Amino acid sequence: MNTDAVAHFTARLTFETDVSDVRAALLAGEPDLVVVDSRSAAAWAQGHIPDAIHLPTADIAARAAELVPIGARVVTYCWGPGCNGATRAALAFARLGYQVREMLGGFEYWAREGLPVAGELRDRMADPLTTVSDCGC
C-alpha cells in the first residue's frame, strides 16, 4: 500500500467536495450545513446557489461569527476551477475554527450542471458535458 497516496487522497476527500455532493446534502437537509459564496457582490447578483450566504473572503474574519454558527459545517465556493477564491475562503474559515470544505468546480459547474440558480441568470442551458444523470463514480 502506498501510504503517502492514501494520506493525500484521504485529505482531499476530507477538505474538498463537489457540486453533486453539495446538491445532495442540501436536498437531504443535512443539519448545520452552510454554503458560503465568497465572490464579489456583482458576481453574487449575477447568480448564486439558492440558500447560500454571501460572505466575500475579505469579510470572513470580521463577519463569520455573525452569519455562520461556530458548529456549522461550511462549504465554500467561488466562480470555478480557474479561481482559488474558495480555497482562500476555506482557509479563512479554518483559521477561525470552522469545519470547512471547498466545493470543487464552484458556481460555474453548479450552473453548467443545470442546478437551481438564484440571481440574474435566466434561461441558461445545462452543459451536456457536465450533465450526466449518474457518472458511476
LINURSUL-V380663 format. One record per pair of residues at least 12 apart in sequence whose C-alpha atoms are under 10 Angstrom apart, sorted by sequence separation. I is the first residue (numbers start at 0). J is the second residue. D is the distance in whole Angstrom. If there is no record, write none. Layout:
I_J_D + I_J_D
This chain:
35_47_10 + 36_48_8 + 43_55_10 + 54_66_9 + 75_87_9 + 76_88_8 + 88_100_10 + 89_101_6 + 111_123_9 + 112_124_9 + 113_125_4 + 21_34_8 + 35_48_9 + 40_53_8 + 53_66_9 + 54_67_10 + 75_88_6 + 76_89_9 + 88_101_8 + 89_102_10 + 110_123_8 + 111_124_8 + 112_125_5 + 113_126_7 + 34_48_8 + 39_53_9 + 40_54_9 + 52_66_8 + 74_88_9 + 75_89_6 + 86_100_9 + 87_101_9 + 110_124_9 + 111_125_5 + 112_126_6 + 113_127_9 + 34_49_9 + 35_50_9 + 36_51_6 + 37_52_9 + 38_53_8 + 39_54_8 + 40_55_8 + 52_67_9 + 74_89_8 + 75_90_10 + 85_100_9 + 86_101_6 + 110_125_7 + 111_126_5 + 112_127_8 + 34_50_8 + 35_51_5 + 36_52_6 + 37_53_6 + 38_54_7 + 39_55_6 + 73_89_8 + 85_101_6 + 86_102_9 + 109_125_9 + 110_126_9 + 111_127_8 + 112_128_9 + 113_129_9 + 114_130_10 + 33_50_9 + 34_51_5 + 35_52_5 + 36_53_5 + 37_54_5 + 38_55_5 + 39_56_9 + 75_92_9 + 84_101_10 + 85_102_7 + 86_103_10 + 108_125_10 + 111_128_9 + 112_129_5 + 113_130_7 + 33_51_7 + 34_52_6 + 35_53_6 + 36_54_6 + 37_55_4 + 38_56_7 + 39_57_10 + 74_92_10 + 83_101_10 + 85_103_9 + 108_126_9 + 111_129_6 + 112_130_5 + 32_51_10 + 33_52_8 + 34_53_9 + 35_54_6 + 36_55_7 + 37_56_5 + 38_57_10 + 56_75_10 + 73_92_8 + 85_104_10 + 110_129_10 + 111_130_8 + 112_131_8 + 34_54_10 + 35_55_9 + 36_56_9 + 37_57_9 + 73_93_9 + 85_105_8 + 109_129_9 + 112_132_10 + 35_56_10 + 37_58_9 + 54_75_10 + 56_77_10 + 84_105_10 + 108_129_8 + 37_59_9 + 55_77_9 + 80_102_9 + 82_104_9 + 83_105_10 + 108_130_10 + 51_74_9 + 52_75_10 + 69_92_10 + 79_102_9 + 80_103_7 + 81_104_9 + 82_105_9 + 25_49_10 + 51_75_9 + 73_97_7 + 74_98_9 + 75_99_7 + 76_100_9 + 77_101_9 + 79_103_7 + 80_104_5 + 81_105_9 + 25_50_9 + 51_76_10 + 67_92_10 + 72_97_7 + 73_98_6 + 74_99_6 + 75_100_6 + 76_101_6 + 77_102_8 + 78_103_10 + 79_104_5 + 80_105_7 + 22_48_9 + 69_95_9 + 70_96_9 + 71_97_7 + 72_98_5 + 73_99_5 + 74_100_5 + 75_101_5 + 76_102_5 + 77_103_9 + 78_104_8 + 79_105_4 + 80_106_9 + 81_107_10 + 69_96_8 + 70_97_7 + 71_98_7 + 72_99_6 + 73_100_6 + 74_101_6 + 75_102_6 + 76_103_8 + 77_104_9 + 78_105_5 + 79_106_6 + 80_107_8 + 48_76_10 + 56_84_7 + 60_88_10 + 63_91_9 + 64_92_10 + 69_97_6 + 70_98_8 + 71_99_9 + 72_100_8 + 73_101_8 + 74_102_6 + 75_103_9 + 76_104_8 + 77_105_5 + 78_106_5 + 79_107_5 + 80_108_9 + 47_76_10 + 55_84_9 + 56_85_8 + 59_88_7 + 63_92_8 + 68_97_9 + 69_98_9 + 73_102_10 + 76_105_5 + 77_106_6 + 78_107_6 + 79_108_7 + 47_77_9 + 55_85_10 + 56_86_10 + 57_87_9 + 58_88_9 + 59_89_10 + 67_97_9 + 75_105_8 + 76_106_7 + 77_107_8 + 78_108_9 + 79_109_9 + 35_66_10 + 47_78_9 + 56_87_7 + 57_88_8 + 60_91_7 + 64_95_9 + 76_107_10 + 78_109_10 + 35_67_9 + 56_88_5 + 59_91_7 + 60_92_8 + 63_95_8 + 33_66_10 + 34_67_10 + 55_88_8 + 56_89_9 + 58_91_9 + 59_92_7 + 76_109_10 + 33_67_7 + 43_77_9 + 54_88_9 + 56_90_9 + 57_91_9 + 60_94_9 + 63_97_10 + 32_67_10 + 33_68_9 + 42_77_9 + 43_78_10 + 56_91_7 + 60_95_7 + 31_67_9 + 32_68_10 + 42_78_8 + 56_92_9 + 59_95_9 + 31_68_8 + 34_71_10 + 38_75_10 + 31_69_10 + 32_70_9 + 33_71_6 + 34_72_8 + 35_73_7 + 36_74_9 + 37_75_7 + 38_76_8 + 39_77_9 + 31_70_7 + 32_71_6 + 33_72_6 + 34_73_6 + 35_74_6 + 36_75_6 + 37_76_6 + 38_77_5 + 39_78_10 + 31_71_5 + 32_72_5 + 33_73_5 + 34_74_5 + 35_75_5 + 36_76_5 + 37_77_6 + 38_78_7 + 30_71_8 + 31_72_6 + 32_73_6 + 33_74_6 + 34_75_6 + 35_76_6 + 36_77_6 + 37_78_9 + 30_72_9 + 31_73_8 + 32_74_8 + 33_75_9 + 34_76_8 + 35_77_9 + 36_78_9 + 29_72_10 + 38_84_7 + 37_84_7 + 38_85_8 + 36_84_10 + 37_85_6 + 36_85_8 + 37_86_10 + 35_85_9 + 37_87_9 + 38_88_9 + 37_88_6 + 36_88_9 + 37_89_9 + 21_74_8 + 35_88_9 + 35_89_9 + 17_74_10 + 48_105_10 + 16_74_8 + 18_76_10 + 47_105_10 + 48_106_7 + 15_74_9 + 16_75_10 + 17_76_10 + 47_106_7 + 14_74_9 + 15_75_9 + 46_106_8 + 47_107_10 + 46_107_10 + 48_109_8 + 47_109_9 + 48_110_9 + 43_106_10 + 47_110_9 + 42_106_10 + 46_110_9 + 34_99_10 + 49_114_10 + 33_99_9 + 34_100_10 + 35_101_10 + 48_114_8 + 49_115_7 + 50_116_10 + 51_117_9 + 32_99_10 + 34_101_10 + 35_102_10 + 48_115_7 + 49_116_6 + 50_117_9 + 34_102_9 + 38_106_10 + 47_115_9 + 48_116_5 + 49_117_5 + 36_105_9 + 46_115_10 + 47_116_6 + 48_117_6 + 49_118_9 + 36_106_8 + 46_116_6 + 47_117_5 + 48_118_9 + 15_86_10 + 45_116_10 + 46_117_5 + 47_118_6 + 14_86_10 + 45_117_8 + 46_118_4 + 47_119_9 + 44_117_8 + 45_118_5 + 46_119_6 + 47_120_9 + 15_89_10 + 43_117_9 + 44_118_5 + 45_119_5 + 46_120_6 + 14_89_9 + 43_118_7 + 44_119_6 + 45_120_6 + 46_121_9 + 42_118_9 + 43_119_9 + 44_120_9 + 45_121_10 + 42_119_10 + 21_102_8 + 20_102_9 + 21_103_10 + 16_99_10 + 17_100_10 + 19_102_10 + 14_98_9 + 15_99_9 + 16_100_6 + 17_101_8 + 18_102_6 + 19_103_10 + 13_98_10 + 14_99_7 + 15_100_5 + 16_101_6 + 17_102_5 + 18_103_7 + 13_99_9 + 14_100_4 + 15_101_5 + 16_102_5 + 17_103_5 + 18_104_7 + 13_100_7 + 14_101_6 + 15_102_6 + 16_103_6 + 17_104_7 + 18_105_7 + 22_109_9 + 12_100_9 + 13_101_10 + 14_102_9 + 15_103_7 + 16_104_9 + 17_105_8 + 18_106_8 + 21_109_10 + 11_100_9 + 18_107_10 + 19_108_10 + 11_101_10 + 18_108_7 + 19_109_8 + 17_108_9 + 18_109_6 + 17_109_9 + 18_110_10 + 22_114_8 + 19_112_9 + 22_115_9 + 18_112_9 + 19_114_9 + 18_114_9
